[in-house]
Amino acid sequence: MSELRIIHEKCTLCERCVKACPFDALRVCDGLLRVGEECVLCGACVKICPEAALEVEEPVRSDSVSDLRRWRGVWVVVELSGEESGAGIVPVSCELIGRGRRLADALSTELSVVVMGHGLDHVAGDLCRFPLDRIYIVDHEELKDFISETHAAVLSELAGERKPEILLCGATANGRAFFPRTAALLHTGLTADCTGLEVDSRRRVLLQTRPAFGGNVMATIECPEHRPQMATVRPGVMARPDPGDARDVEVVAWQPSGALGCRRVQLLRKTVQQEGGANLSEADVIVAGGGGVGGAEGFEIIAELARALGGVVGASRAAVDSGWAPYAAQIGQTGRVVQPRLYVACGISGAVQHLVGMQSAETIVAINSDPGAPIFEVADFGFVGDLRAVIPRLIRTIEDDRRKKSR
Ligand SMILES: Cc1cc2nc3c(=O)[nH]c(=O)nc-3n(C[C@H](O)[C@H](O)[C@H](O)COP(=O)(O)OP(=O)(O)OC[C@H]3O[C@@H](n4cnc5c(N)ncnc54)[C@H](O)[C@@H]3O)c2cc1C
């Protein structure tokens, strides 16, 4: 880490730096200038000191920075849906394996995955059905529960030792927590919440695309001078490869060098939030309600259609902001990105911020009273009409059909 160094032999205690510091981080104590925790290394004191008695010391740069060519390979951090053995691979990890393969092929390099946890005996068997070259398994008791400091310490040690040029992880709650810490430990950059990843194979630079300025522009971000190039990627925006037959994949059981354990964080208890949002990202069928639903009671009919189709309920921001549906159900730029087989949009206009969250659904059905609503531009099937009339007819048709089939 960078730090402010005081060269006491040069310091005359003139206190100009004390006055210049916008954060009150400098004070004279027992005849010496001292720096407190408030210091953010802004350098205001360094500039004002007439004796050059202050310096911001840059961290010793690892060879990672000076010799980019030593970093090779694409890595995906695979997350499991639970910590205990038997846990499945979360969908976004599969999506990243698909995209990671494409990036690795474009760079003529290898694709590896890293799994951290405890009781991971089954994981290599599940993963070797994907197009991988190597699986790093870090199985350690201290990784049983997710603690972001511990996961970041392990991943940064492994990446620092084996030197991948690209390191990817899903923008899940855990990924968002520990990946930035890992990037800081590796002294590299991170682009969070990407919706697109490509590669400039000539320069070996990862092109990381994400919405910026409230979603009004798509920014493509590069990290050309540091390695690894790190990105978290939104769930549901990339295609998921189908697992094939098991193939030969190198499996490396790796262990961190020192004791793990985190001094600052202790897990006291776990509470599972029962809001229904968790299964939205993995649902095959979603019936979503928007401003056209007209009220919280209007969501009963949405839930009824979801039940008839074996799906779950989603919502637009208009519905969530009105308090008709919980935030966990919100789909779109500031909600969840989903990729179901069937998406039924009821009373949703089709604003761009909603579309970014659902337009990769396999089949989109829209119900809207306005034939000019933009949702019809992305819909495969559309019903122009009042949802309070259309939905009950749809439910009756589905149930009649089911009855006929069961006879
Ligand atoms: C930075 C930013 C982030 C955002 N993030 C999100 C996000 O994550 N998700 C999101 O959804 N939005 C988001 N928004 C808001 C977005 O711009 C829209 O305001 C929002 O999607 C509108 O929701 P809606 O289409 O359900 O409601 P409305 O705009 O109110 O549209 C209602 C629709 O229902 C139709 N309708 C009305 N009555 C009926 C009826 N009886 N039967 C059938 N149809 C009917 C109307 O014709 C209309 O098309 C964001 C906006 C900003 C600026």
The ligand as a Gaussian input file, in Angstrom:
#p B3LYP/6-31G(d) Opt

LIG

0 1
 C      -31.025000       5.188000     -14.087000
 C      -32.321000       4.464000     -14.288000
 C      -32.415000       3.127000     -13.985000
 C      -33.609000       2.435000     -14.178000
 N      -33.661000       1.096000     -13.888000
 C      -34.799000       0.426000     -14.161000
 C      -34.876000      -0.997000     -13.932000
 O      -33.950000      -1.629000     -13.441000
 N      -36.024000      -1.616000     -14.264000
 C      -37.104000      -0.966000     -14.797000
 O      -38.118000      -1.613000     -15.088000
 N      -37.055000       0.367000     -14.998000
 C      -35.957000       1.069000     -14.672000
 N      -35.926000       2.407000     -14.851000
 C      -37.225000       3.108000     -15.147000
 C      -37.623000       3.058000     -16.597000
 O      -37.056000       4.150000     -17.285000
 C      -39.152000       3.131000     -16.721000
 O      -39.614000       4.283000     -16.053000
 C      -39.869000       1.930000     -16.125000
 O      -39.357000       0.740000     -16.669000
 C      -41.371000       2.039000     -16.474000
 O      -42.032000       0.930000     -15.968000
 P      -43.341000       0.407000     -16.666000
 O      -43.117000       0.267000     -18.129000
 O      -43.800000      -0.779000     -15.933000
 O      -44.393000       1.561000     -16.302000
 P      -45.060000       2.703000     -17.205000
 O      -44.037000       3.523000     -17.875000
 O      -46.009000       3.324000     -16.286000
 O      -45.810000       1.890000     -18.330000
 C      -46.980000       1.179000     -18.099000
 C      -47.380000       0.448000     -19.369000
 O      -48.523000      -0.312000     -19.105000
 C      -49.490000      -0.112000     -20.145000
 N      -50.812000      -0.262000     -19.518000
 C      -51.463000       0.641000     -18.710000
 N      -52.623000       0.095000     -18.277000
 C      -52.693000      -1.142000     -18.819000
 C      -53.649000      -2.181000     -18.724000
 N      -54.774000      -2.072000     -17.965000
 N      -53.436000      -3.309000     -19.418000
 C      -52.338000      -3.450000     -20.199000
 N      -51.401000      -2.500000     -20.310000
 C      -51.556000      -1.364000     -19.617000
 C      -49.232000       1.253000     -20.683000
 O      -49.638000       1.340000     -22.050000
 C      -47.704000       1.380000     -20.553000
 O      -47.055000       0.918000     -21.700000
 C      -34.758000       3.117000     -14.667000
 C      -34.650000       4.464000     -14.984000
 C      -33.463000       5.131000     -14.792000
 C      -33.370000       6.589000     -15.150000

